[in-house]
Amino acid sequence: MTLTSSATRIPTVVLYDIMHEAATRVRGTLVALQDQHPENADSYRQQRLAIADLVNAVDADDRAAIQRTTDELRAEFDKLNAA
């Protein structure tokens, strides 16, 4: 999603919440995959921690970083669900 003039009027806190929701979806998918493939549990756990670190590193006031991270998380979610 590219920020348009109407999107720039959305409060940054809302965009930040959307990014966190995208992260939650990815982590949830990783939990489901871990349940399906317990032999890879450590890998899925590490991926969930990496997602948390990624989101925590984003400046809550940096719209561009929030959008970039949201886009990355959505792409990861799509990739995980396509597999």
Secondary structure, 3 states (H helix, E strand, C coil): CCCCCCHHHCCHHHHHHHHHHHHHHHHHHHHHHHHHCHHHHHHHHHHHHHHHHHHHCCCCCCHHHHHHHHHHHHHHHHHHHHC
